[in-house]
Amino acid sequence: MNGRGWNAGTIAASEGLSSRQMGACASMAHRDTRLETGRISGQIIINELIRNMELGQLEMGYSVLLPCIFSVYLHPDDFKRLLGVQELVKEDARRALSARLAARNANGRPALFKRSGKGKVYRIARNDWLIDFFADSEGAVPPGDLEIHSELNDVAQPGYRGVKTTLIGREPAITAARVASDRGTARRQAERVLAEIRYQDDSGPQTYFVTQNEVTIGRGGEELWVDLPLYTSEEVSREHLLLRRDPDRGSFALLDKSRNGTWLNGRRLAAGVETALPDRAEIGLADVLTLHFEARK
């Protein structure tokens, strides 16, 4: 793990600095740390979540409370590129955060992880970590950067808040009102996962959660947005097919829009003709890639 992602925060905490001082240390450590490639990776996001957690701790009488709710804002291009792997990044991030929490409380831990008070236990207010990704549509987050807003609990209270951090040390620009609105929208969407699509493209095994009634699928491109971008050969069209759900009946259908064809459970679909989709199905794209579809009931 890249220590640059969290060392400044943990060192500041271990020396008993205030939250404001810790934030200053973190900003200094992260100034001019934009990667040469300018590309955000899953590992960078995980490092930054851990750093935010370290900076946002709240010491109480008998325990130390750590942030457990995170809103991660990305430039729209970075958000789009990572869309297909976001659930996997979240899963790995939850494991990494849990491991760091366990390290904080473990006996015989390194000096860097000493409890800030005798007998105090590090904990979180929820049963698990809650992580959401958002595309910044207002120009606040530049390409290659990210902005994380965290909270200690589901209901934020004055004096009991998490922290705001950025990768490259700029001042956070996204407002608290916008974060609250985005979190509310994410919660409502999370309650209605309609289906899931599992597949493996050139970027590895992926899972896409269907949360809307129409999903465009294909390679996409700079001038063509698709909801599910696939990293694969040009045999797959930029906009290969449309997945559509009837909100009244809850049933799904496919519409082939490709050059090289779409197969449903081994049968080629007629181009431009909507075809009913079973609750479980295998969808072949141009004889190159297979999507494993399963509706949620």
C-alpha positions in Angstrom: 0.0 0.0 0.0 1.2 3.5 -0.8 2.0 5.1 2.5 1.6 8.5 1.0 -2.2 7.8 1.2 -2.4 8.0 5.0 0.9 8.5 6.9 0.5 12.2 7.4 -2.8 11.7 9.2 -1.8 8.8 11.5 1.5 10.5 12.5 -0.4 13.7 13.3 -2.9 11.8 15.4 -0.2 9.9 17.3 1.4 13.1 18.2 -1.8 14.5 19.7 -2.3 17.3 17.1 -5.7 19.0 16.6 -8.0 18.1 13.7 -7.1 21.4 12.1 -3.3 20.7 12.5 -3.8 17.1 11.2 -5.6 18.6 8.1 -2.7 20.9 7.5 -0.2 18.1 7.7 -2.3 16.1 5.3 -2.6 18.9 2.8 1.2 19.5 2.9 1.8 15.8 2.4 -0.6 15.6 -0.5 0.4 18.8 -2.3 1.7 18.1 -5.8 1.0 14.4 -5.4 -0.9 14.1 -8.7 0.1 10.9 -10.4 2.1 11.3 -13.6 -0.6 9.4 -15.5 -3.3 11.5 -14.0 -5.5 8.4 -13.6 -7.3 7.4 -10.4 -7.1 3.7 -9.5 -8.9 1.5 -7.0 -5.8 1.4 -4.8 -5.6 5.2 -4.7 -9.2 5.4 -3.7 -8.7 2.9 -0.9 -5.6 4.7 0.4 -7.5 8.0 0.5 -10.4 6.4 2.3 -8.1 5.1 5.0 -6.4 8.5 5.3 -9.7 10.2 5.7 -10.7 7.7 8.4 -7.5 8.4 10.3 -8.0 12.2 10.1 -11.6 12.1 11.1 -11.4 10.3 14.4 -13.2 11.6 17.4 -11.7 10.8 20.8 -14.3 10.3 23.6 -14.1 9.3 27.2 -13.7 5.6 26.8 -13.4 5.1 23.0 -12.3 6.7 19.8 -14.9 6.9 17.1 -13.9 6.7 13.4 -15.8 7.8 10.3 -17.7 5.0 8.7 -19.8 6.8 6.0 -17.9 8.1 3.0 -19.0 10.0 -0.1 -16.3 9.8 -2.9 -16.5 12.5 -5.6 -14.7 11.9 -8.9 -14.3 13.8 -12.1 -17.0 12.5 -14.6 -14.3 10.9 -16.8 -12.7 9.1 -13.9 -16.2 8.1 -12.6 -17.1 6.7 -16.0 -13.9 4.8 -16.4 -14.3 3.1 -12.9 -18.1 2.6 -13.2 -17.8 -1.1 -14.0 -15.5 -1.9 -11.0 -17.0 0.4 -8.3 -18.6 -2.4 -6.4 -15.4 -4.3 -6.3 -13.5 -1.3 -5.1 -16.1 -0.7 -2.4 -15.7 -4.4 -1.3 -11.9 -4.1 -1.1 -12.2 -0.7 0.7 -14.5 -2.2 3.4 -12.0 -5.0 3.9 -9.1 -2.5 4.1 -10.9 -0.2 6.5 -11.9 -3.2 8.7 -8.2 -4.4 8.8 -7.0 -0.9 9.8 -9.6 -0.8 12.6 -8.5 -4.2 13.8 -4.9 -3.1 13.7 -5.8 -0.1 15.9 -7.2 -2.4 18.5 -4.8 -5.3 18.2 -2.4 -6.2 21.0 1.2 -5.7 20.2 0.5 -3.2 17.4 3.3 -1.0 16.1 3.9 2.3 17.9 2.3 4.2 15.0 -1.1 2.6 16.0 -1.0 3.2 19.7 -4.3 4.1 21.2 -4.5 7.8 22.0 -5.7 7.0 25.5 -5.2 4.2 28.0 -7.7 1.4 27.5 -9.6 3.3 24.7 -11.1 1.2 21.9 -11.4 2.3 18.3 -14.8 1.7 16.9 -17.4 2.8 14.3 -21.1 3.7 14.9 -22.5 1.4 12.3 -22.3 -2.4 11.7 -20.4 -1.8 8.5 -18.7 0.8 6.3 -20.9 2.8 3.9 -19.2 4.0 0.7 -20.8 5.8 -2.3 -19.2 7.1 -5.5 -20.5 10.2 -7.2 -19.6 11.9 -10.5 -18.9 15.6 -9.9 -21.0 17.4 -12.5 -20.3 21.0 -11.3 -16.6 21.2 -12.1 -15.3 21.1 -8.5 -13.1 18.0 -8.9 -10.4 18.1 -11.6 -9.4 15.0 -13.6 -7.0 12.8 -11.6 -8.3 14.0 -8.2 -11.0 13.0 -5.8 -12.8 14.5 -2.9 -14.0 12.5 0.1 -16.6 13.7 2.7 -17.0 11.4 5.7 -19.4 11.2 8.7 -19.2 9.4 12.0 -22.8 8.3 12.0 -25.9 8.2 9.8 -27.2 11.4 11.4 -24.6 14.1 11.3 -24.5 16.3 14.4 -22.6 19.6 15.1 -19.2 18.8 16.6 -19.5 15.2 15.7 -18.6 15.3 12.0 -16.1 13.5 9.8 -13.7 15.3 7.5 -13.2 16.5 3.9 -10.1 15.4 2.1 -8.7 15.7 -1.5 -5.9 13.8 -3.2 -3.8 16.7 -4.5 -4.2 19.0 -1.4 -6.6 21.5 -2.8 -9.4 23.0 -0.7 -12.5 20.8 -0.8 -15.2 22.5 -2.9 -18.3 20.4 -2.7 -20.9 21.8 -0.2 -22.4 19.9 2.7 -25.9 20.4 1.3 -24.9 18.7 -2.0 -23.3 15.8 -0.1 -26.5 15.3 2.0 -28.7 15.4 -1.2 -26.5 12.9 -3.0 -26.4 10.6 -0.1 -30.1 10.6 0.1 -30.4 9.7 -3.6 -27.9 6.9 -3.2 -29.8 5.4 -0.3 -33.0 5.4 -2.2 -31.3 3.8 -5.2 -29.5 1.2 -3.0 -32.9 0.0 -1.8 -34.0 -0.9 -5.4 -31.3 -2.9 -7.1 -33.3 -4.4 -9.9 -30.8 -6.8 -11.4 -27.2 -7.7 -11.6 -24.9 -8.4 -14.6 -21.7 -10.3 -14.1 -19.1 -10.5 -16.9 -15.3 -10.5 -17.6 -13.8 -8.1 -20.1 -10.2 -6.9 -20.7 -10.2 -5.3 -17.2 -11.1 -8.5 -15.4 -14.2 -9.9 -13.6 -16.9 -7.3 -13.1 -20.3 -6.9 -11.6 -22.8 -4.2 -12.6 -25.9 -3.5 -10.5 -29.0 -2.4 -12.4 -30.7 0.5 -10.6 -32.6 2.2 -13.5 -35.2 1.2 -16.0 -32.9 1.7 -19.1 -29.3 0.6 -19.4 -27.2 1.2 -22.5 -24.3 -1.3 -22.9 -21.3 -1.2 -25.2 -17.7 0.1 -25.6 -18.8 3.7 -25.4 -16.3 6.5 -26.1 -15.5 10.1 -25.6 -18.5 11.3 -27.5 -20.9 8.4 -26.6 -22.0 7.8 -23.1 -23.1 4.3 -22.1 -24.3 3.2 -18.7 -22.2 -0.1 -18.8 -18.9 0.5 -20.6 -17.1 -2.6 -21.7 -13.3 -2.8 -22.2 -13.1 -5.2 -25.1 -12.4 -5.5 -28.8 -14.0 -3.4 -31.6 -16.2 -6.4 -32.5 -18.4 -5.1 -29.7 -20.2 -1.9 -30.9 -19.8 1.4 -29.0 -23.6 1.1 -28.2 -24.2 -2.6 -28.6 -27.5 -3.1 -26.9 -30.2 -1.6 -24.7 -31.6 -3.3 -21.6 -35.0 -2.0 -20.7 -37.3 -2.7 -17.8 -41.1 -2.3 -17.7 -41.7 -0.4 -14.4 -45.3 -1.6 -14.1 -44.7 -5.3 -14.6 -41.0 -5.5 -13.5 -40.0 -7.5 -16.6 -36.9 -6.9 -18.7 -36.3 -6.8 -22.4 -33.3 -6.5 -24.8 -32.9 -4.4 -27.9 -29.9 -5.3 -30.2 -28.3 -2.1 -31.7 -25.0 -3.7 -32.9 -23.1 -4.4 -36.1 -22.0 -7.9 -35.1 -25.0 -9.3 -33.2 -26.3 -10.2 -29.8 -27.3 -13.7 -28.6 -29.8 -14.6 -25.8 -29.2 -18.0 -24.4 -27.5 -19.1 -27.6 -30.1 -17.6 -30.0 -29.3 -14.6 -32.1 -31.6 -11.7 -31.7 -33.1 -9.8 -34.6 -31.6 -6.3 -34.8 -33.8 -3.5 -33.7 -36.5 -5.8 -32.3 -37.2 -5.8 -28.6 -37.0 -9.3 -27.1 -38.2 -10.4 -23.6 -35.4 -11.3 -21.2 -35.8 -14.2 -18.7 -35.0 -13.6 -15.0 -31.7 -15.5 -15.6 -30.0 -15.4 -18.9 -26.7 -15.4 -20.8 -26.3 -12.6 -23.3 -23.5 -12.9 -25.9 -22.0 -9.9 -27.6 -20.5 -10.4 -31.0 -19.3 -13.8 -30.1 -16.7 -12.0 -28.0 -18.1 -11.5 -24.5 -20.8 -13.0 -22.3 -23.0 -11.1 -19.8 -24.6 -13.2 -17.1 -27.9 -11.5 -16.2 -30.0 -12.1 -13.1 -33.1 -10.1 -12.1 -33.7 -9.3 -8.4 -37.2 -10.2 -7.2 
